[in-house]
């Protein structure tokens, strides 16, 4: 998938911010995700959901970006969860042990309800 097929969308719901990622998150696209996450957190979002349901690939660079955002939310008393339903994406979280770090949800509705 080419970089132009990558997209990060922001959706605000009161103090809840949803970041939806479409496409591959890798060395080339992870900086775009980091920029959006930083902007949202700088703006004061209390709760953050990163929706990876449209994500087709994730690498270690992307995981580093997510971990960095998670650390920031924890240090600032905020919350962050991840939506992932693709077995390949879930497998990356499982083999890296990140299922113990991130609250994972199968759908955006589940994440918003928690």
C-alpha positions as CSV (number, residue, x, y, z in Angstrom):
1,X,0.0,0.0,0.0
2,X,1.4,3.4,-0.9
3,X,1.8,6.2,1.6
4,X,-1.0,8.1,-0.2
5,X,-3.4,5.4,0.9
6,X,-2.7,6.3,4.6
7,X,-5.1,8.5,6.4
8,X,-5.5,9.7,10.0
9,X,-8.9,11.1,10.9
10,X,-9.9,12.9,14.1
11,X,-13.3,12.8,15.7
12,X,-14.2,14.7,18.9
13,X,-16.9,13.7,21.3
14,X,-16.8,16.1,24.3
15,X,-13.6,15.3,26.1
16,X,-13.2,12.1,24.1
17,X,-11.0,12.2,21.0
18,X,-11.1,9.4,18.5
19,X,-8.1,9.0,16.1
20,X,-9.0,6.6,13.2
21,X,-6.1,5.2,11.1
22,X,-6.6,3.8,7.6
23,X,-3.9,2.0,5.8
24,X,-0.4,0.9,6.9
25,X,1.4,2.4,9.8
26,X,5.1,2.0,9.3
27,X,8.4,4.0,9.2
28,X,7.0,6.3,6.5
29,X,3.6,7.0,8.0
30,X,4.2,6.7,11.8
31,X,5.4,10.3,12.0
32,X,2.0,11.5,10.7
33,X,0.3,9.6,13.4
34,X,2.6,10.9,16.1
35,X,1.9,14.5,14.9
36,X,-1.9,14.0,15.2
37,X,-1.6,12.3,18.6
38,X,0.6,15.1,19.9
39,X,-1.8,17.7,18.7
40,X,-4.8,16.0,20.2
41,X,-3.1,15.6,23.5
42,X,-1.7,19.2,23.5
43,X,-5.3,20.3,22.9
44,X,-6.3,18.7,26.2
45,X,-8.2,15.5,25.3
46,X,-9.0,13.7,28.5
47,X,-9.7,10.3,26.9
48,X,-8.2,9.0,23.7
49,X,-9.2,6.1,21.5
50,X,-7.0,5.1,18.6
51,X,-9.1,3.2,16.2
52,X,-7.0,0.7,14.1
53,X,-10.0,-1.1,12.6
54,X,-9.0,0.4,9.2
55,X,-5.4,-0.4,9.7
56,X,-3.9,-3.1,7.4
57,X,-0.3,-3.3,8.8
58,X,1.5,-2.0,11.9
59,X,5.3,-2.2,12.5
60,X,7.6,-1.5,15.5
61,X,7.8,2.2,14.6
62,X,4.0,2.5,14.9
63,X,4.1,0.6,18.2
64,X,6.6,3.1,19.5
65,X,4.3,5.9,18.6
66,X,1.4,4.3,20.4
67,X,3.5,3.5,23.4
68,X,4.8,7.1,23.6
69,X,1.2,8.4,23.5
70,X,0.1,5.9,26.1
71,X,3.0,6.9,28.4
72,X,2.0,10.5,28.0
73,X,-1.7,9.9,28.8
74,X,-0.7,7.9,31.9
75,X,1.7,10.6,33.1
76,X,-0.9,13.2,32.7
77,X,-3.8,11.3,34.3
78,X,-5.6,10.7,31.0
79,X,-6.8,7.5,29.4
80,X,-6.0,5.8,26.1
81,X,-7.5,2.7,24.5
82,X,-7.1,1.0,21.2
83,X,-9.6,-0.5,18.8
84,X,-8.4,-3.5,16.7
85,X,-10.3,-6.3,15.1
86,X,-7.9,-7.5,12.4
87,X,-6.3,-10.8,13.6
88,X,-3.0,-9.7,12.1
89,X,-3.0,-6.4,14.0
90,X,-4.1,-8.1,17.2
91,X,-1.3,-10.7,16.8
92,X,1.3,-7.9,16.8
93,X,-0.1,-6.6,20.1
94,X,-0.2,-10.2,21.5
95,X,3.4,-11.2,20.6
96,X,4.8,-7.9,21.9
97,X,2.9,-8.2,25.2
98,X,1.1,-4.9,24.6
99,X,-2.3,-6.5,25.2
100,X,-1.3,-6.1,28.9
101,X,-0.6,-2.4,28.4
102,X,-3.4,-1.1,26.1
103,X,-7.1,-1.6,26.8
104,X,-8.1,-3.3,23.5
105,X,-11.6,-3.3,22.1
106,X,-13.0,-5.1,19.1
107,X,-15.2,-2.1,18.0
108,X,-15.3,1.6,18.4
109,X,-18.7,1.4,20.1
110,X,-17.2,-1.0,22.7
111,X,-14.3,1.4,23.3
112,X,-16.6,4.4,23.6
113,X,-18.9,2.6,26.1
114,X,-16.0,1.6,28.4
